């Protein structure tokens, strides 16, 4: 009998049930999408920043002091220690390899351009090189760690003899993309002109093998910029790993703090020293946490708005059914029996509307992710039961007051249609 | 009479009228808060980004020094909109004959500019030095005064703090600019400037600085500016999507509630019609009611929304969000429009039905 009442109520009042269901689905969809966006935005913006700028620097451990003023290193380029290029693929073998977005080696060398009296810096690097570690291929280089470098022309191929010429140097030498330049008796094609707004504009940028040959040091690398997605540092992150007990050390080692990633890089590359670039790491950490906090608060506002929408819709549908309540009461239905019927209907509506809304929310979150970040925002499946529970709770809360009023109303007035 | 009808209608069905008004208030409060946050986000995030340090560099051409009037010129060009910090550099020798870069700067200003520097203690007295972590291996153990020489002139400084940045600063020794000038007879070669603002503003400032200090190269630091612009764009876009969703949901909620309310009052409508009220009068009555409801909801909701935005600003950015009264007309128009639409739809439906049928309760 009870089941039939519920069934008939859904069958005969399709329009009304549909309206309430749509309201619930809409509210749940907005809530799902917002929660997904808020939990994922930190990751998305972090990745965005990491493909733009490196946050770790690996240098040789035994290196002599840098004599750098205004980005120009006054130290003789052959002076000091070097890292071994053959060790670099090991970066992909560290614990947090999937957090490492890219890395770029740099090797400066002083060279003479034919027809010019002074020396210029030739900087060897990776542009977009395919690195193989184990069975995995990984593409890395300045194009994934130095996002602000712009090239007029085309990027050189890492295996070629092509070079980029910095904008200022190109103007001084009267060179253009597509031309050629003679360095140390070798002819190099200029594939493009680089603008970076920094010292690189006075340099020649070449595949690393060219710089190694100019310097006479095959396989040498001066420093490596590493871009890694990190977790904002906390008290544990700042502790010295040497003072930790093994259990704490494991926890520290297995968290993607910038300090522990630096530690792992030092392990992977022999005789190296890895340090966070504080300007990038610290500033972006605070900005990220602000953005995350903002989205969380906005999500709260969204949840509030959708809870309100759902409860308003429920209150309206129940209010419209006072006549029905009056009839049930006149036929001898108890208050609790009637309330139970309404709550069952509300729960059914919440579950169906919630499921539909959840599916719509997934689509919505993906759309937002694609439109803004060019990558999908995935909704965690764990969210589904949580969202359903919230939907049922909000629907109940929205219906409770209306059901109470409907049940307490005198059936005579209700049946006469006087509210 | 018209007014009395309006007031009585609201008073007699206080519960329903209140719930409609409440929906209106919440919708307009949430919309106000979102619009305010959206308008203020740029300023708030720009402030956070200024911790990056300088975004414009003024560099003497060909490695020479800037004139002594360069800093006042830069400051007057800035007009208080930013911070200008002078830096001077030389390569000096330690007593063991090793080379090290020594930088002179205004310590107080540098501290404000580079809040990302990790410093154990900032020097305050003259001849105090801030030593980079890598340079400290060269100049000797911490705490012991050491001698630096440049072109046969020597200076003895006391290391009071250690500096760690992960950049080239780690290999330098920083001393006060006055000490530096007395020692080397050289002046600042670089002025680093940080100012808040859009990239157009920064380009305009770069042009002004170039004009004011023609002997120097002025350039925006692109890696800082572009990273900032990217993050700002993405965050604004996300917040816009969120605001649109929230405003749409709450508008639909108000629409549903109000439509239910007006539909519920079909008897009032029928009685008015039966008593000979003209279509214009009845429409006017319901329209006036909708406008009153929308207006009241907008005003109360606007105030509540400003409070909500201020609270979010305080919790998240530790600075209140500036109330933007320019948002109010938008919110008011939106509220009244939603209220009018939700009144017009059911009235349109009811108009076609005979009042007698409605009054009979069918």
Boltz contact constraints between the chains, C-beta under 6 A:
constraints:
  - contact:
      token1: [A, 30]
      token2: [B, 245]
      max_distance: 6.0
  - contact:
      token1: [A, 30]
      token2: [B, 249]
      max_distance: 6.0
  - contact:
      token1: [A, 41]
      token2: [B, 238]
      max_distance: 6.0
  - contact:
      token1: [A, 45]
      token2: [B, 231]
      max_distance: 6.0
  - contact:
      token1: [A, 45]
      token2: [B, 234]
      max_distance: 6.0
  - contact:
      token1: [A, 52]
      token2: [B, 227]
      max_distance: 6.0
  - contact:
      token1: [A, 53]
      token2: [B, 227]
      max_distance: 6.0
  - contact:
      token1: [A, 57]
      token2: [B, 166]
      max_distance: 6.0
  - contact:
      token1: [A, 65]
      token2: [B, 100]
      max_distance: 6.0
  - contact:
      token1: [A, 65]
      token2: [B, 138]
      max_distance: 6.0
  - contact:
      token1: [A, 65]
      token2: [B, 171]
      max_distance: 6.0
  - contact:
      token1: [A, 66]
      token2: [B, 168]
      max_distance: 6.0
  - contact:
      token1: [A, 66]
      token2: [B, 171]
      max_distance: 6.0
  - contact:
      token1: [A, 67]
      token2: [B, 91]
      max_distance: 6.0
  - contact:
      token1: [A, 67]
      token2: [B, 99]
      max_distance: 6.0
  - contact:
      token1: [A, 67]
      token2: [B, 101]
      max_distance: 6.0
  - contact:
      token1: [A, 68]
      token2: [B, 168]
      max_distance: 6.0
  - contact:
      token1: [A, 69]
      token2: [B, 89]
      max_distance: 6.0
  - contact:
      token1: [A, 148]
      token2: [B, 222]
      max_distance: 6.0
  - contact:
      token1: [A, 148]
      token2: [B, 223]
      max_distance: 6.0
  - contact:
      token1: [A, 148]
      token2: [B, 226]
      max_distance: 6.0
  - contact:
      token1: [A, 197]
      token2: [B, 219]
      max_distance: 6.0
  - contact:
      token1: [A, 197]
      token2: [B, 222]
      max_distance: 6.0
  - contact:
      token1: [A, 275]
      token2: [B, 166]
      max_distance: 6.0
  - contact:
      token1: [A, 276]
      token2: [B, 166]
      max_distance: 6.0
  - contact:
      token1: [A, 277]
      token2: [B, 166]
      max_distance: 6.0
  - contact:
      token1: [A, 277]
      token2: [B, 167]
      max_distance: 6.0
  - contact:
      token1: [A, 278]
      token2: [B, 116]
      max_distance: 6.0
  - contact:
      token1: [A, 278]
      token2: [B, 165]
      max_distance: 6.0
  - contact:
      token1: [A, 278]
      token2: [B, 166]
      max_distance: 6.0
  - contact:
      token1: [A, 279]
      token2: [B, 116]
      max_distance: 6.0
  - contact:
      token1: [A, 282]
      token2: [B, 116]
      max_distance: 6.0
  - contact:
      token1: [A, 283]
      token2: [B, 51]
      max_distance: 6.0
  - contact:
      token1: [A, 283]
      token2: [B, 52]
      max_distance: 6.0
  - contact:
      token1: [A, 283]
      token2: [B, 116]
      max_distance: 6.0
  - contact:
      token1: [A, 286]
      token2: [B, 48]
      max_distance: 6.0
  - contact:
      token1: [A, 287]
      token2: [B, 48]
      max_distance: 6.0
  - contact:
      token1: [A, 290]
      token2: [B, 48]
      max_distance: 6.0
  - contact:
      token1: [A, 291]
      token2: [B, 235]
      max_distance: 6.0
  - contact:
      token1: [A, 293]
      token2: [B, 316]
      max_distance: 6.0
  - contact:
      token1: [A, 294]
      token2: [B, 316]
      max_distance: 6.0
  - contact:
      token1: [A, 297]
      token2: [B, 312]
      max_distance: 6.0
  - contact:
      token1: [A, 298]
      token2: [B, 242]
      max_distance: 6.0
  - contact:
      token1: [A, 301]
      token2: [B, 30]
      max_distance: 6.0
  - contact:
      token1: [A, 302]
      token2: [B, 246]
      max_distance: 6.0
  - contact:
      token1: [A, 305]
      token2: [B, 30]
      max_distance: 6.0
  - contact:
      token1: [A, 305]
      token2: [B, 246]
      max_distance: 6.0
  - contact:
      token1: [A, 305]
      token2: [B, 249]
      max_distance: 6.0
  - contact:
      token1: [A, 305]
      token2: [B, 250]
      max_distance: 6.0
  - contact:
      token1: [A, 306]
      token2: [B, 249]
      max_distance: 6.0
  - contact:
      token1: [A, 308]
      token2: [B, 26]
      max_distance: 6.0
  - contact:
      token1: [A, 308]
      token2: [B, 253]
      max_distance: 6.0
  - contact:
      token1: [A, 309]
      token2: [B, 249]
      max_distance: 6.0
  - contact:
      token1: [A, 309]
      token2: [B, 253]
      max_distance: 6.0
  - contact:
      token1: [A, 312]
      token2: [B, 23]
      max_distance: 6.0
  - contact:
      token1: [A, 312]
      token2: [B, 253]
      max_distance: 6.0
  - contact:
      token1: [A, 312]
      token2: [B, 257]
      max_distance: 6.0
  - contact:
      token1: [A, 313]
      token2: [B, 256]
      max_distance: 6.0
  - contact:
      token1: [A, 316]
      token2: [B, 260]
      max_distance: 6.0
  - contact:
      token1: [A, 368]
      token2: [B, 241]
      max_distance: 6.0
  - contact:
      token1: [A, 372]
      token2: [B, 234]
      max_distance: 6.0
  - contact:
      token1: [A, 372]
      token2: [B, 237]
      max_distance: 6.0
  - contact:
      token1: [A, 372]
      token2: [B, 238]
      max_distance: 6.0
  - contact:
      token1: [A, 417]
      token2: [B, 361]
      max_distance: 6.0
